[in-house]
């Protein structure tokens, strides 16, 4: 089970990491998420405490905010991340988040 207590820590690290602007999309596709992680594979593998994650939140306007990144659990530091706002999530991304807002990937 993902560690929900990490959500406020990770989200708090966004501003500290300079990630304040969201990429706005009509539909956020799972392939975009996967491609971003593939480009940061070496960062994820540098330290056993580095985790890959996505956090999904529904916004008041009905859109979704999704944050993805690489987070070090030991130092509680967000190493890299991206923030999206989308009107809709594709079926695959929605499936990954069916059990909650935080998903940690191996």
Secondary structure, DSSP 4 states (H G I P E B T S, - for coil): ---TTHHHHHHHHHHHTT--PPEEEEEE-HHHHHHHHHTTHHHHHT-TTEEEEEEEEE-TTS-EEEEEEEEETTTTEEEEEEEEEEEEE-HHHHHHTTT-SEEEE-
